[in-house]
Amino acid sequence: MKKNDSSTNRRRRRKSFGMDGQIDQRTVVLLLRGSGAVYAAFEHPALGTALLIGIAVVTLVYLLMRSQ
């Protein structure tokens, strides 16, 4: 009985995280935006510094909002 329950849970987890071999549309958009930001930071180092600070601030705000 336990074996059946765990395989069902694994299937649900796999389905909820989109791990069925297909790339989610959001993932493609994030990869394209990320690669564009990396290219821009490579070409213009000052822009890279600004991007890094912006990402750090957004991440910090996200973590603070999530904990409440």
N, C-alpha and C positions, 0 to 999 in steps of 0.2 A: 504493500500500500504506500509506503513512504517513497519508493522509487517512482511510482506513478505521479505522486504529488510533486516531487522535485522536477520531473521532466516537464510537467505542465507549467510550473512556475518559470522554468528556464525558457520555455516557448513564449510565455507572456512577456518576460523581460526582453527577450530578443526582439519581439514584435514592437514593444513600446519604444525601444531605442533605435529602431530602424536598421537593424543589423541583418537585413535579408539580402545583402549583396548589391543593393541599389544605393546610389548616392542621392541623398536628400537635396532638394533644390536650395534650401538654406545653406547647406554645406558648400555647394558650388558657389553661391554668392559670397559667402565668407572667405572662401579660398581666393576668389578673384579680387575681392577688395583687399585682402591681406597681401597678395602678391603685388598689387598696384601700390600699396603703401610702402612695401619694402623697396620697390623700384624707385619710387619718389625719394625715399630716405637715402638710397644709395647715390642718386644723382645730386641731391641737395642735402648735405649733412645738417644744416640748420633746421630744415624741415623734419629731419629724423629726430632731432632733439625735441621739437615741439610735439611730434606724434607720440614719443615715449612718455612725455609728461601728461599728455591728454589721456593716453591709455591708462596710466597709473591712477589718475584722478577718477576716471570712470570706474575702474575696477574697485577702488577704495569705496566710492559711493555705493556701488552695487553690493559689496560685502557688508557695509554698514546697514543698508536698507533690508538686506536679506535676513540679518540677525534679529530684526525687530518683529 
